[in-house]
Structure formats: C-alpha cells, structure tokens
C-alpha cells in the first residue's frame, strides 16, 4: 500500500499542475484576444497577476508569501482605477476570488493542514473556471456589440484583426 500512495500523490500533483496551467493559459489567451479586438485590458493585467501569484503561492519562504499577497493589492488598485469606488458592484470583481484563494495559501494555519489545503486547491480551480467563464461572457458581449453596428464587416474585422 505504501508504494501505491506516493505514485498517486505524484499523479495528483502533476494533474493538478496541468489543469491549473491549462486554465491560466486559457484565461491569458482569451484576455489577449479580447484586448486585441478592442475589449478591456483589465483581464490581461489580472491574468498576469494571477500567474505571478500562482508562481509564488506554494513556496514556503516569507518573501514569496509577501509577493503573493501583493497580487491582491495590485488587483484591487486596478479595479479602483478602472471602476472607481463602486468596483465591487462590477462583474470584474470575480477576478478577486482566485486572487484571495492564492493569498490564503500564505496563511500558515491553512497551509499546514492537508484538508484545508485541498479545499483551497479545489477553490482555486473553481475560481479560475469562474474567471474563464466571465472572460468568455465579456468576449461574447463584445461580439454582440460589434454585430449591432450594422455594417458589412464581421466582428473580427471591426477590431484590430
């Protein structure tokens, strides 16, 4: 039994890293595409910050945890810059969910207990899925806006493409 458990743990870790990387890559490419065709650049900024946070989240040194918590501060500043004081009423605040979960990885009480760490990992995947859905929703909204302009160009030609 002891020989099976380390293999399954390694498999779980590699699968988790793969899913996390695929979700971050999807969010990054979707944010780049939305920015290119004339959408907001906030999702691009937020995805870079989340990738930065994921890079430092599971490390144990104090400096890496400080860098991880710096990401949530930068996202709040970005939301304040784009939407003012009423930024919590906007749909883009969904980006704070994975950022808060990544910041919670730095709390010792949560990080040292395996059950809570597993819950944080599942919450991070769900938060990134939610962010990917919101980005897709904004992309469809941008496509519908370009379709409503009633000229002979497609929505891809209307943007920067």
N, C-alpha and C positions, 0 to 999 in steps of 0.2 A: 504494500500500500504506500510506503514511503517513496517508492520510485515513481509512482504514478502522479502523486501530488505536485512535485516540482515541475514536471513536464506540463501539467495542466495549468499551473501558475504562469509558466513562461508563455504558454499558448494564449492564455487570457491576457497577459500583459501586451503581447505583440498584437493581438486582435484589437484590444482597446486603443493602442497607439495608432493602428491602421485606421480605425473608424474615426478617431479624433483628427488624424491628418487629412482624411478624405473630406470630413465636414469643414475643416478650416480651409482646405483648398477650394471647395465649392463656394464657400462664403467669399473667399478672396476673388475668385474668377467672376462670380456674379457681381461683386462690388465694382470690380474693374470695368466690366461690360456696362453696367448701369451708369458709371461715371463717364465712360466714353460716349454713350449715346445721349448724354445731356442730363442725366439724373444727378442726385446729390452725391457729394464726395464724402459724406459723413460715414457711410458704411465702409468705405475703403479705409478711412482713418481708424474706425472701430475694429475692423478685421486685423489690421496691422498691430493694434494694441493688444488684441486678444491672442494673436500669435506670439507676441512678445511675452505676454503673461503666461501662456502655456509653456514657453521655453523655460521659465524660471519657477513655475508653480510647485513642482515636486522636488525641488532641491532643498537641502536642509540648512544651508547657511543663512545667517541673519540678513546679509546683504541681498541675497536672492529673494527673500521674502519681502524685503522693503521694495525691491523693484516690482514685485508682483502687485503689491498694494498701491504702487504709484500708478498702475494702469487704470484702476477705478477712478482715481483722482483726475487723470487726463480725460477719461470718457465723460465725467461729469462736467469738466470745464468745456469740452467740445459741445456737449448738449446745451450748456448755458450760452455758449457763443452762438449756436445756430438757432435756438428757440427761446432764448431769454429765460426769465424766471419761471415761466409756466412749462418747463421742459418735461415735467412728469406727466402732463396730460397728452403728450405726443406718443405715437406708436414706436418711435425710435428708442424709447427707453427700454425696450426689450433687450437691447444690447447690454444693459446693466446686469441682467440675470447671469449669463456666463461669467461676466467680469467679477461679480460678487462671489460666485462659487469658486473661481480661481483665487480670489483673495482669501476665502475661507480655508483654502489648503494651507495657508501660512499659520493658522492658529494651532498651537501645539496640542490643545485639548482635543481638537477634531482630527488632527493629522496622525496622532499616535494610536488611535483606536481603529481597528480594521473595519468594523461595521459602519462607522461614521464615514470613514474614507471611501468605502464602497458606495455609500449613499451620495457622497459628493461627486464621485466619478459618474454615476448614473445621472445625477442632476446636471453635470456639465454637458454630457451628451444630449440630454433633453433641451437644455438651454441653447446649445448650438443648433439643434434641429429647429427650434422655435425661431432663432435668428435667421436661419436659411429660409424658412417659410416667409418671414416678414420681408426679407430681401426679394424673394420671388414675387410676393404680393405687390411690392413697390415697383418692380420691373413690369408687371402686367398693367399696373395703373399708368405707368409712363407710356407703355404701348397704346393703351386706350386713349390717352391724351393725344398722342401723335395721330392716331386714326381719326380723331374727331376734327382735325384741321381741314379736311376735305380738299386735298389737292391730289395730284396724280402720283405722288411719291409714296413709297412704303415707309413704315415707321423706322426701318433700319437706315434708309437714305436720309430721313429727316434729321437724324442725329449726326454724329461725327463720322459715321461709316459711309 
